[in-house]
Amino acid sequence: MNSGHKAEHWLHAQLESRSVPVLARNYRCRRGEIDLILKHQGILIFVEVRCRTSTDRAKHSVTLHKQRRLMHAARHYLAFHPWDGPCRFDVAALKQTEQSFRCEWIQDAFTMDAC
């Protein structure tokens, strides 16, 4: 299992331990994928999980092209799972440590008009 998959599994376990409902993992459509979809405090959250040698590198790896792919996947998800409340795109920037991961969570990393 590569470090990206390990990071996703670790983050999923962290969210579950905090009773944050994960609605979907690795939601895929033809033109995009969303690593995690959460519902927390009345907000639908689309999360991109990035693991790099530093959290800064992880944050900056979510390029405009990647953002567009995430937005496309979010629109697809919303077409099949209607939602009237607010939603947002977050980035979980992770760096692997000797024992675990270090995570920097960026709320509202970018926006989409439909949310």
HELIX and SHEET records of a PDB file:
HELIX    1   1 SER A    3  SER A   17  1                                  15    
HELIX    2   2 THR A   55  HIS A   60  1                                   6    
HELIX    3   3 LEU A   64  PHE A   80  1                                  17    
SHEET    1   A 5 VAL A  22  CYS A  29  0                                        
SHEET    2   A 5 GLY A  32  HIS A  40 -1                                        
SHEET    3   A 5 ILE A  43  ARG A  52 -1                                        
SHEET    4   A 5 CYS A  87  GLN A  96  1                                        
SHEET    5   A 5 PHE A 101  PHE A 110 -1                                        
END                                                                             
